[in-house]
Amino acid sequence: MEKQWNIRWFDETDSTNTQIINDKVLLKDKSAYAALFQSAGRGQRGNKWESKSGENLTFSVLFKPEWIPATEQFVVSQIITLAISDYMLEKGIKVKIKWPNDIYVGDLKICGILMENTIKGDKLAYSVVGIGINLNQKEFCSDAPNPTSIALQTGRVFDTKGELEIVLRHISEYYDTLTQDDFPQIEKRYLDQLYRIGEMHKYIDCTTGKEFSGKIVGIDKTACIEIEDASGKVRSFAFKEIKYVL
Ligand code: BTN
């Protein structure tokens, strides 16, 4: 049976990730905090996440997937990015997943995700997934180099609160029935949807600062990206060790 979402809307807060992490012990599995405006929205790599008040979806979901082994925690990123890809397709937008969890339309970013997991023993105790979907915003003045939005892609304007319900429904479709038997199939769908897979592109190895050409060939057991360089050598990179040259 489908488990209901427990949703709380804020007119304004610092960061829905920060708030839901503060309340995580008392909240139930499948809680969501959403804000019309975040005064201190947080992005990946310590960046800020900027979003015009009331125009976009900025929300965080909390899962308590105590059955998921810590070594398999990347599956949460995978189901969320697949659910958002399905949501975008429903809007008529074809997207790709830029490893580990950005959502791209061509070379433009339409959604960013900030995962903050808590491990207890060898299991995933809490998974907080912060999601910023560019919905109605048409002008971006932040440092983000390549933003787009659903409105820019479709020429339509959407009701923010209504759209949250729809995205959460897509997430439920993956999460509610998820078992360990589904992991291989989820992995396959994630790879099928991966931005730049099998294509030659340029990257920067952040450990040396050197640019190189290579093609993404997979994701390893620790969720690092595997890139085959021009000499045929396959190299694995963790999130902070690689930058895509766009
Ligand atoms: C990224 O840098 O791409 C990740 C952006 C994540 C932004 C979302 S908005 C809702 C949630 N609250 C935050 O402070 N950050 C995430």
Residues whose N, C-alpha, C, O or C-beta is under 5 A from the ligand:
A	BS01	BTN	S15 T16 N17 A40 G41 R42 G43 Q44 W49 T58 F59 S60 G112 I113 L114 G130 I131 G132
